[in-house]
């Protein structure tokens, strides 16, 4: 019995040791970084977009809350969420500022980068938002000939616009937004920051207003 017990004891110790070793190996790497998921909870202030990039805005610079929108001109959901955004923020006169950030996904939207460059060229003539709206309304017709056509429809100086676009003068602005989006863990559009709160997808007017009310109650977050 003594030898048998000693043998069983040894086997048990070895088995436990193996389980511990393989258990540790099979544990997920807790240090592995993953992209942050969209959440309705406030984020740290260091994880919100920058406001000193000169992005196109609607609303006062001294607004209590900034709503940042990362979008893509060939993204259907981006076009769908915009009316909701406009309806939501117009309910808060002088309290909300909307900020556009470019995030063209060229893997699936081959003309999105060109469209973003074109919109920023329109912005160089002080007419970003109307041109932006033309692009969103014509998502299936985004090509270089139409970019010039839209510029004419928008009353822009077409020659100046064409020079800006062909020279890709605004592409660094777009790529700066893309780099920022990657640093924030954003990998899809539309993606919104309402104050400190992240939202994604076609967010309803009701959800936007609820989030805005929550952020205003917290005292706002100026950028």
C-alpha positions, 0 to 999 in steps of 0.5 A: 500500500505504501508503494502504491500510494506513493506512486499514485501521489507522484502521478497526481503531482505530475498530472496537476503540474501538466494541467497547470503548464498547459492551462497557462499556455492555453490562456489568451494573451491578456496583453494582446491589443484589440481594437476598441469596440463602439460603446455608449460609455464615456471614453477617456479624453485622450481617446477622442479626435483632435480639433486642431486639424482644421476639419470642416465644421458646422456650428459655433467653435465655442459649442458645449459639445463637439460631434465628430463624424468619421465618414466615407463618401461611398459608404451607404450608411454614412449617407443614411446617418447624416439626416439624423445628425442634422435633425438631432443637432439643430435641436440644440442651437449654438450648443453643438458643433459638427466636425467632419473627419475623412475615413475613405476605405479604399479596399472596398470603395475605390473612389472614396479617397478621390471623393474626399480629396475633391470635397476638401478642394471645394472646402478650399473655396469655402464651400465644403458642405454643399459639395459634400452633400452633392457627393453623398447624394450621388454615391454611385457616380463618383468619378473624376469627370463628375467631380468637375461637374459637381464643382460647376453645379456648386458654383465653384471656380472650376479651373481652380478646383481642377488644379487643386484636385489634379495636384492632390493638394488636399490629400495630406489632409485626408490622410491625416484623418485616416491616420488619426482614425487608426490611432483611435481604433476605428475600422468602420464608418460611419463612426461618431464621437458625441462628446466623450461617447463613441457610437457607430452605424446608422444611429437614430435621432432619438439615440443621438439626442439621448447621448447629447443630453447625457453629455450636456448633463455631464458639463459638455466636452469642448474641443 
